[in-house]
Amino acid sequence: MKIIIEPSAAVPVAVVLKYADRFAGKKVGIIS
């Protein structure tokens, strides 16, 4: 899996990483 983070998406990605247990086993897409 490739992960690309640009500065504008850093905050939403940080939230997903902080609450990783809520997203476990799910596919997550972030649009910012």
Biopython code that builds the backbone (N, CA, C, O; Angstrom):
import numpy as np
from Bio.PDB.StructureBuilder import StructureBuilder

atoms = [
    (1, "MET", "N", (0.836, -1.170, 0.000)),
    (1, "MET", "CA", (0.000, 0.000, 0.000)),
    (1, "MET", "C", (0.884, 1.236, 0.000)),
    (1, "MET", "O", (1.841, 1.330, 0.768)),
    (2, "LYS", "N", (0.558, 2.172, -0.859)),
    (2, "LYS", "CA", (1.289, 3.436, -0.895)),
    (2, "LYS", "C", (0.559, 4.457, -0.043)),
    (2, "LYS", "O", (-0.671, 4.514, -0.032)),
    (3, "ILE", "N", (1.321, 5.249, 0.659)),
    (3, "ILE", "CA", (0.756, 6.324, 1.460)),
    (3, "ILE", "C", (1.396, 7.628, 1.008)),
    (3, "ILE", "O", (2.616, 7.785, 1.056)),
    (4, "ILE", "N", (0.569, 8.546, 0.572)),
    (4, "ILE", "CA", (1.052, 9.852, 0.140)),
    (4, "ILE", "C", (0.368, 10.895, 1.015)),
    (4, "ILE", "O", (-0.859, 10.938, 1.101)),
    (5, "ILE", "N", (1.164, 11.727, 1.657)),
    (5, "ILE", "CA", (0.606, 12.771, 2.508)),
    (5, "ILE", "C", (1.161, 14.112, 2.056)),
    (5, "ILE", "O", (2.373, 14.314, 1.995)),
    (6, "GLU", "N", (0.258, 15.014, 1.742)),
    (6, "GLU", "CA", (0.677, 16.376, 1.464)),
    (6, "GLU", "C", (0.259, 17.228, 2.661)),
    (6, "GLU", "O", (-0.623, 16.821, 3.416)),
    (7, "PRO", "N", (0.857, 18.379, 2.851)),
    (7, "PRO", "CA", (0.609, 19.173, 4.060)),
    (7, "PRO", "C", (-0.861, 19.454, 4.362)),
    (7, "PRO", "O", (-1.251, 19.493, 5.528)),
    (8, "SER", "N", (-1.671, 19.648, 3.342)),
    (8, "SER", "CA", (-3.080, 19.971, 3.582)),
    (8, "SER", "C", (-3.851, 18.796, 4.173)),
    (8, "SER", "O", (-4.915, 18.997, 4.759)),
    (9, "ALA", "N", (-3.344, 17.585, 4.032)),
    (9, "ALA", "CA", (-4.028, 16.401, 4.551)),
    (9, "ALA", "C", (-3.413, 15.894, 5.847)),
    (9, "ALA", "O", (-3.839, 14.861, 6.363)),
    (10, "ALA", "N", (-2.430, 16.590, 6.379)),
    (10, "ALA", "CA", (-1.724, 16.108, 7.568)),
    (10, "ALA", "C", (-2.641, 15.984, 8.784)),
    (10, "ALA", "O", (-2.533, 15.013, 9.533)),
    (11, "VAL", "N", (-3.533, 16.938, 8.994)),
    (11, "VAL", "CA", (-4.413, 16.894, 10.165)),
    (11, "VAL", "C", (-5.411, 15.737, 10.074)),
    (11, "VAL", "O", (-5.533, 14.984, 11.041)),
    (12, "PRO", "N", (-6.131, 15.558, 8.959)),
    (12, "PRO", "CA", (-7.035, 14.413, 8.884)),
    (12, "PRO", "C", (-6.306, 13.070, 9.023)),
    (12, "PRO", "O", (-6.831, 12.150, 9.649)),
    (13, "VAL", "N", (-5.130, 12.951, 8.460)),
    (13, "VAL", "CA", (-4.357, 11.713, 8.584)),
    (13, "VAL", "C", (-3.960, 11.490, 10.040)),
    (13, "VAL", "O", (-3.983, 10.356, 10.518)),
    (14, "ALA", "N", (-3.600, 12.543, 10.743)),
    (14, "ALA", "CA", (-3.235, 12.421, 12.154)),
    (14, "ALA", "C", (-4.411, 11.909, 12.978)),
    (14, "ALA", "O", (-4.222, 11.108, 13.893)),
    (15, "VAL", "N", (-5.612, 12.359, 12.665)),
    (15, "VAL", "CA", (-6.803, 11.889, 13.385)),
    (15, "VAL", "C", (-7.023, 10.403, 13.138)),
    (15, "VAL", "O", (-7.307, 9.652, 14.071)),
    (16, "VAL", "N", (-6.895, 9.979, 11.892)),
    (16, "VAL", "CA", (-7.070, 8.559, 11.576)),
    (16, "VAL", "C", (-6.016, 7.723, 12.287)),
    (16, "VAL", "O", (-6.330, 6.648, 12.800)),
    (17, "LEU", "N", (-4.787, 8.186, 12.329)),
    (17, "LEU", "CA", (-3.732, 7.436, 13.008)),
    (17, "LEU", "C", (-3.949, 7.410, 14.519)),
    (17, "LEU", "O", (-3.674, 6.400, 15.167)),
    (18, "LYS", "N", (-4.435, 8.500, 15.075)),
    (18, "LYS", "CA", (-4.671, 8.554, 16.525)),
    (18, "LYS", "C", (-5.780, 7.595, 16.943)),
    (18, "LYS", "O", (-5.685, 6.954, 17.989)),
    (19, "TYR", "N", (-6.823, 7.495, 16.137)),
    (19, "TYR", "CA", (-7.960, 6.627, 16.441)),
    (19, "TYR", "C", (-7.974, 5.412, 15.519)),
    (19, "TYR", "O", (-9.022, 5.030, 14.999)),
    (20, "ALA", "N", (-6.820, 4.819, 15.324)),
    (20, "ALA", "CA", (-6.675, 3.695, 14.394)),
    (20, "ALA", "C", (-7.592, 2.533, 14.740)),
    (20, "ALA", "O", (-8.036, 1.814, 13.845)),
    (21, "ASP", "N", (-7.885, 2.336, 16.023)),
    (21, "ASP", "CA", (-8.753, 1.226, 16.417)),
    (21, "ASP", "C", (-10.167, 1.379, 15.862)),
    (21, "ASP", "O", (-10.838, 0.379, 15.610)),
    (22, "ARG", "N", (-10.623, 2.594, 15.670)),
    (22, "ARG", "CA", (-11.958, 2.821, 15.098)),
    (22, "ARG", "C", (-12.008, 2.467, 13.615)),
    (22, "ARG", "O", (-13.067, 2.131, 13.084)),
    (23, "PHE", "N", (-10.865, 2.544, 12.957)),
    (23, "PHE", "CA", (-10.813, 2.308, 11.521)),
    (23, "PHE", "C", (-10.222, 0.948, 11.165)),
    (23, "PHE", "O", (-10.035, 0.643, 9.988)),
    (24, "ALA", "N", (-9.929, 0.135, 12.166)),
    (24, "ALA", "CA", (-9.302, -1.177, 11.940)),
    (24, "ALA", "C", (-10.189, -2.037, 11.043)),
    (24, "ALA", "O", (-11.393, -2.158, 11.273)),
    (25, "GLY", "N", (-9.583, -2.629, 10.026)),
    (25, "GLY", "CA", (-10.296, -3.516, 9.115)),
    (25, "GLY", "C", (-11.143, -2.797, 8.082)),
    (25, "GLY", "O", (-11.893, -3.437, 7.344)),
    (26, "LYS", "N", (-11.036, -1.486, 8.017)),
    (26, "LYS", "CA", (-11.824, -0.708, 7.061)),
    (26, "LYS", "C", (-10.899, -0.014, 6.074)),
    (26, "LYS", "O", (-9.736, 0.261, 6.371)),
    (27, "LYS", "N", (-11.435, 0.259, 4.904)),
    (27, "LYS", "CA", (-10.701, 1.059, 3.934)),
    (27, "LYS", "C", (-11.069, 2.514, 4.190)),
    (27, "LYS", "O", (-12.247, 2.860, 4.286)),
    (28, "VAL", "N", (-10.067, 3.349, 4.297)),
    (28, "VAL", "CA", (-10.299, 4.751, 4.628)),
    (28, "VAL", "C", (-9.695, 5.632, 3.545)),
    (28, "VAL", "O", (-8.535, 5.465, 3.168)),
    (29, "GLY", "N", (-10.481, 6.554, 3.057)),
    (29, "GLY", "CA", (-9.998, 7.553, 2.112)),
    (29, "GLY", "C", (-10.162, 8.925, 2.732)),
    (29, "GLY", "O", (-11.169, 9.197, 3.386)),
    (30, "ILE", "N", (-9.193, 9.780, 2.535)),
    (30, "ILE", "CA", (-9.249, 11.126, 3.104)),
    (30, "ILE", "C", (-9.156, 12.132, 1.967)),
    (30, "ILE", "O", (-8.224, 12.109, 1.163)),
    (31, "ILE", "N", (-10.138, 13.008, 1.924)),
    (31, "ILE", "CA", (-10.139, 14.081, 0.927)),
    (31, "ILE", "C", (-10.143, 15.389, 1.699)),
    (31, "ILE", "O", (-11.033, 15.645, 2.510)),
    (32, "SER", "N", (-9.152, 16.201, 1.440)),
    (32, "SER", "CA", (-9.111, 17.482, 2.154)),
    (32, "SER", "C", (-8.948, 18.621, 1.181)),
    (32, "SER", "O", (-8.892, 19.780, 1.591)),
]
sb = StructureBuilder()
sb.init_structure("model")
sb.init_model(0)
sb.init_chain("A")
sb.init_seg("    ")
for serial, (resi, resn, name, xyz) in enumerate(atoms, 1):
    if name == "N":
        sb.init_residue(resn, " ", resi, " ")
    sb.init_atom(name, np.array(xyz, "f"), 0.0, 1.0, " ", f" {name:<3s}", serial, name[0])
structure = sb.get_structure()
